[in-house]
């Protein structure tokens, strides 16, 4: 048994093994602290579905040879524009229009993602070898520029604008639109009936319905966000089909060995551009799924740090700055969000009033990225 564990933890699997053991240890501590394991796991699954496509957006960029996409906020802003336009023109308070609003938001997000990704890809083709640094500062600059745009764009929906003055709010609620729509679609929820003390299975119902019929939200003991998980897996499958197509194979060849790709007659800049565009489009769609999961969208400086969590998640899953697979996304997204979801309440209970939870999140996020960046170049750097 120990030999199997040693084999599983060898080489590139070591970070995943350490994080997995750490996650199980956190759940064990949470159990002894009388915290609900079912709630912690269900919250992990919700964040898994919310963040999955954002992490998936790293795969095309890495495979195209541009490294982890620290320019993810550029695509995220495209998704925010898609949601704003959707909420502006689709009367989603009418029954059934929530789905139309969500689909319109995704389609508009894709359009902006293609346009922003094309411009961003042209930039990265001019700074080969420094993509990660340039991407970070480009994203920060774009977020800052959009802070001005949020104040002057001519949106008229009163629920999105400040009641006094000009411009859009920092945080825009999606409660009356498609907020939580995918969370509740085909969802499975186990709710405690306070009259009988037994758990009851609730299918395809919203949290508001649970509160209305069972009294309080704390009666919810476990939920599986079927809709978000299905959308995430569908996105993974579509990306899998692309990377195994003729264009995807050429893109991977460029990322693996640009010199060999040139000798084989491949257009390196075109393949890199395709990878960056696809990554930006996935980021734009990902922020739509992420925001509807939370039930609100955040503008201004909110997208600025979103790339770091996505990069950390895929690196935990076993990816590197040069290699990434969809399996790394599936594993890493769960482990990263599992540690954050389970670790923060445990840290808060162990060290009350110490603000340890946020410190814990920062250490995990940036520590994983730092570890991965030290591994660029492999054993030659040892």
Rosetta blueprint (number, residue, H / E / L):
1 X L
2 X H
3 X H
4 X H
5 X H
6 X H
7 X H
8 X H
9 X L
10 X L
11 X H
12 X H
13 X H
14 X H
15 X H
16 X H
17 X H
18 X H
19 X H
20 X H
21 X H
22 X H
23 X H
24 X H
25 X H
26 X H
27 X H
28 X H
29 X H
30 X H
31 X H
32 X H
33 X L
34 X L
35 X L
36 X L
37 X H
38 X H
39 X H
40 X H
41 X H
42 X H
43 X H
44 X H
45 X H
46 X H
47 X H
48 X H
49 X H
50 X H
51 X H
52 X H
53 X H
54 X H
55 X H
56 X H
57 X H
58 X H
59 X H
60 X H
61 X H
62 X H
63 X H
64 X L
65 X L
66 X L
67 X L
68 X L
69 X L
70 X L
71 X L
72 X H
73 X H
74 X H
75 X H
76 X H
77 X H
78 X H
79 X H
80 X H
81 X H
82 X H
83 X H
84 X H
85 X H
86 X H
87 X H
88 X H
89 X H
90 X L
91 X L
92 X L
93 X L
94 X L
95 X L
96 X L
97 X H
98 X H
99 X H
100 X H
101 X H
102 X H
103 X H
104 X H
105 X H
106 X H
107 X H
108 X H
109 X H
110 X H
111 X H
112 X H
113 X H
114 X H
115 X H
116 X H
117 X H
118 X H
119 X H
120 X H
121 X H
122 X H
123 X H
124 X H
125 X H
126 X L
127 X L
128 X L
129 X L
130 X L
131 X H
132 X H
133 X H
134 X H
135 X H
136 X H
137 X H
138 X H
139 X H
140 X H
141 X H
142 X H
143 X H
144 X H
145 X H
146 X H
147 X H
148 X H
149 X H
150 X H
151 X H
152 X H
153 X L
154 X L
155 X L
156 X L
157 X L
158 X L
159 X L
160 X L
161 X E
162 X L
163 X L
164 X L
165 X L
166 X L
167 X L
168 X E
169 X L
170 X L
171 X E
172 X E
173 X E
174 X L
175 X L
176 X L
177 X L
178 X L
179 X L
180 X L
181 X H
182 X H
183 X H
184 X H
185 X L
186 X L
187 X L
188 X E
189 X E
190 X E
191 X E
192 X E
193 X L
194 X L
195 X L
196 X L
197 X L
198 X L
199 X E
200 X E
201 X E
202 X E
203 X E
204 X L
205 X L
206 X L
207 X H
208 X H
209 X H
210 X H
211 X H
212 X H
213 X H
214 X H
215 X L
216 X L
217 X H
218 X H
219 X H
220 X E
221 X E
222 X E
223 X E
224 X E
225 X L
226 X H
227 X H
228 X H
229 X H
230 X H
231 X H
232 X H
233 X H
234 X H
235 X H
236 X H
237 X H
238 X H
239 X H
240 X H
241 X H
242 X H
243 X H
244 X L
245 X L
246 X H
247 X H
248 X H
249 X H
250 X H
251 X H
252 X H
253 X H
254 X H
255 X H
256 X H
257 X L
258 X H
259 X H
260 X H
261 X H
262 X H
263 X H
264 X L
265 X L
266 X L
267 X L
268 X H
269 X H
270 X H
271 X H
272 X H
273 X H
274 X H
275 X H
276 X H
277 X H
278 X H
279 X H
280 X H
281 X H
282 X H
283 X H
284 X H
285 X H
286 X H
287 X H
288 X H
289 X H
290 X H
291 X H
292 X H
293 X H
294 X H
295 X L
296 X E
297 X E
298 X E
299 X L
300 X H
301 X H
302 X H
303 X H
304 X H
305 X H
306 X H
307 X H
308 X H
309 X H
310 X H
311 X H
312 X H
313 X H
314 X H
315 X H
316 X H
317 X L
318 X L
319 X L
320 X L
321 X L
322 X L
323 X L
324 X L
325 X L
326 X H
327 X H
328 X H
329 X H
330 X H
331 X H
332 X H
333 X H
334 X H
335 X H
336 X H
337 X H
338 X H
339 X H
340 X H
341 X H
342 X H
343 X H
344 X H
345 X H
346 X H
347 X H
348 X H
349 X H
350 X H
351 X L
352 X L
353 X L
354 X L
355 X L
356 X H
357 X H
358 X H
359 X H
360 X H
361 X H
362 X H
363 X H
364 X H
365 X H
366 X H
367 X H
368 X H
369 X H
370 X H
371 X H
372 X H
373 X H
374 X H
375 X L
376 X L
377 X L
378 X H
379 X H
380 X H
381 X H
382 X L
